Amino acid sequence: MSRAMTTLAAGVLVAAWAIPAAAQDPKVAKGEALFTAQKCSLCHSVADKGNKKHPLDGMGKTLTADVVKLWLKDPKAAAAKFSKTGTPPMKNFSTLPAEDVDALVAYVLSLK
């Protein structure tokens, strides 16, 4: 019985490890849904889906939460700070509720 329980526990751990980050973290999943609802893929791509001119793949390795939040809440300031320009300029998401901004930040940071 002990061996069967060990095997079952190992299987559960492997299955949990294989689940995508969005499925494991509700905040990331909410951010992914907001990314779709806000039509972010018109300007950005993730996993080759969306506008490939501004891919977000790997941004979780290079950006901090504060930087992502700045881009979302004050894109003009972020563009000036980092000398980045885009056409059209990035939409300002400062009117979104704080928890939605946090969810979008969590989603972008999960893109490693």
C-alpha positions as CSV (number, residue, x, y, z in Angstrom):
1,M,0.0,0.0,0.0
2,S,2.8,2.4,0.8
3,R,4.4,1.8,-2.6
4,A,1.1,2.5,-4.3
5,M,0.7,5.8,-2.4
6,T,4.2,6.8,-3.3
7,T,3.6,6.1,-7.0
8,L,0.3,8.0,-6.8
9,A,2.0,11.0,-5.1
10,A,4.7,11.0,-7.7
11,G,2.2,11.0,-10.5
12,V,0.3,13.9,-9.0
13,L,3.5,15.9,-8.7
14,V,4.4,15.3,-12.3
15,A,1.0,16.2,-13.5
16,A,1.0,19.4,-11.5
17,W,4.4,20.3,-12.9
18,A,3.1,19.8,-16.4
19,I,0.1,22.2,-16.0
20,P,0.8,25.6,-17.6
21,A,1.4,28.5,-15.2
22,A,-1.9,30.1,-16.2
23,A,-3.8,27.0,-15.0
24,Q,-1.9,27.0,-11.7
25,D,-2.2,30.6,-10.7
26,P,-5.6,32.2,-10.8
27,K,-4.1,35.7,-11.1
28,V,-2.1,34.7,-14.2
29,A,-5.2,33.0,-15.7
30,K,-7.2,36.2,-15.1
31,G,-4.4,38.3,-16.7
32,E,-4.5,36.0,-19.7
33,A,-8.2,36.5,-20.0
34,L,-7.8,40.3,-19.7
35,F,-5.1,40.2,-22.3
36,T,-7.6,38.7,-24.7
37,A,-10.6,40.8,-23.6
38,Q,-8.5,44.1,-23.9
39,K,-7.4,42.9,-27.4
40,C,-3.7,43.2,-26.5
41,S,-2.9,40.8,-29.4
42,L,-3.7,43.6,-31.9
43,C,-0.3,45.1,-30.9
44,H,1.5,42.2,-29.1
45,S,2.1,38.5,-29.7
46,V,2.4,35.6,-27.3
47,A,3.6,32.2,-28.6
48,D,3.4,33.5,-32.2
49,K,-0.3,34.5,-31.8
50,G,-1.0,38.1,-32.4
51,N,1.0,41.0,-33.8
52,K,4.6,39.7,-34.1
53,K,6.0,43.2,-34.2
54,H,5.9,43.4,-30.4
55,P,6.3,39.9,-28.9
56,L,5.9,39.5,-25.2
57,D,7.5,36.0,-25.0
58,G,10.4,36.0,-22.6
59,M,9.4,39.3,-21.0
60,G,9.0,37.6,-17.6
61,K,12.7,37.0,-17.6
62,T,13.7,40.6,-18.4
63,L,11.1,42.9,-16.9
64,T,10.1,43.6,-13.3
65,A,6.6,44.1,-12.0
66,D,7.2,47.8,-11.6
67,V,8.3,48.2,-15.3
68,V,5.3,46.2,-16.6
69,K,2.9,48.3,-14.4
70,L,4.5,51.5,-15.7
71,W,3.9,50.4,-19.3
72,L,0.3,49.6,-18.4
73,K,-0.6,52.7,-16.3
74,D,1.6,55.4,-18.0
75,P,2.8,54.2,-21.4
76,K,4.0,57.6,-22.4
77,A,6.3,57.8,-19.4
78,A,7.5,54.3,-20.0
79,A,8.3,55.0,-23.6
80,A,10.2,58.1,-22.7
81,K,12.1,56.3,-19.8
82,F,13.1,53.4,-22.0
83,S,13.5,55.3,-25.3
84,K,10.9,53.0,-27.0
85,T,8.3,54.1,-29.4
86,G,5.6,52.2,-31.1
87,T,3.0,52.9,-33.8
88,P,0.3,53.3,-32.6
89,P,1.4,54.3,-29.1
90,M,0.5,51.9,-26.4
91,K,-3.0,52.3,-24.9
92,N,-3.2,53.6,-21.3
93,F,-4.8,51.0,-19.0
94,S,-4.8,53.3,-15.9
95,T,-8.6,53.1,-15.7
96,L,-8.6,49.4,-15.1
97,P,-9.2,48.3,-11.5
98,A,-5.9,47.7,-9.6
99,E,-6.6,44.0,-9.4
100,D,-6.9,43.8,-13.2
101,V,-3.6,45.6,-13.7
102,D,-2.0,43.3,-11.2
103,A,-3.4,40.3,-13.1
104,L,-2.0,41.6,-16.4
105,V,1.4,42.1,-14.7
106,A,1.3,38.6,-13.4
107,Y,0.5,37.3,-16.9
108,V,3.3,39.2,-18.6
109,L,5.7,38.1,-15.9
110,S,4.7,34.4,-16.5
111,L,5.8,34.7,-20.1
112,K,9.3,33.2,-19.7
